[in-house]
Amino acid sequence: MMDRKMKLGYTQTDFLGNWKLSDMFTEFANIATAHATSFGGWDPKYIDQYGWVIAKMRVKVHQPIHMDDEVTLRTWITQGSA
């Protein structure tokens, strides 16, 4: 499992101060890549040869997320599905 805490700034939010979904999913991809790299599941030297896929994603948003909020992103590996 990997956790990443981050405080949202103005570049990550829209004109109402809400976390932009496009930025949220970019951060999900970034933490997934960092996690895969940490256990050897991905290496940048393979970029022209292989790829990997985020097969499933679950997003739980319990309340609106705004500029200056601190959020924790978490990723983990489970047994693959057939």
FIMIMI-401229 format. One record per residue (C-alpha): x, y, z. Coordinates in steps of 0.02 Angstrom, whole numbers, plus 32768, in hexadecimal, padded with zeros to 4 digits. Layout:
% FIMIMI-401229
XYZ ...
***
This chain:
% FIMIMI-401229
800080008000 803B80B17FDE 7FF581528025 801782037FEA 7FDD829C8047 7FCC833F7FEB 7F8783EC8009 7F2284317F78 7F5784D47F2A 7F03854D7EB5 7F4584F67E18 7EEA84567E48 7E4184A67E65 7DBD84F87DF9 7D7985A97E05 7D0985747E97 7D9D852A7EF6 7D6984747EDB 7DE983EF7EAE 7DE183D77DF2 7DB883247DC1 7E3B83297D37 7EC083517DB7 7E7D82D07E31 7E8F82447DB1 7F3B82827D7E 7F7182717E34 7F2681C27E39 7F8F81907DA3 802A81DF7DF1 801A817F7E95 7FF380DD7E38 809280F27DD1 80FA81197E6C 80B380807EC3 80D6800E7E2E 818780527E24 81A480347EDE 818B7F787ED0 81DA7F5F7E25 81377F537DC4 816A7FE37D55 8210802C7D1D 822180C37CAA 829E80647C3D 820A7FFA7BFF 81A680907BC1 81BA80627B09 819E7FA77B24 811A7F887BA9 808B7FD97C01 801C7FB87C95 7F677FDA7CB8 7F0880187D4E 7E827F937D44 7E0C7FD37DC8 7DF980757E25 7D89809E7EB7 7D6E81527EE9 7D1C81817F8D 7CFB82397FA7 7CA98255804F 7C9D83128042 7CC8839C7FC8 7D8483B47FB1 7DC084687FA8 7E5D84CF7F94 7ECE84C6802E 7E82841E8062 7EFC83938089 7ED082EE8037 7F19823F8043 7F2381D37FA7 7F3881197FC2 7F5E808E7F49 7F707FD37F65 7F837F327F05 7F077EA57F09 7EFE7DFC7EB8 7ED87E137E00 7E317DDE7DBB 7E197D627D30 
***
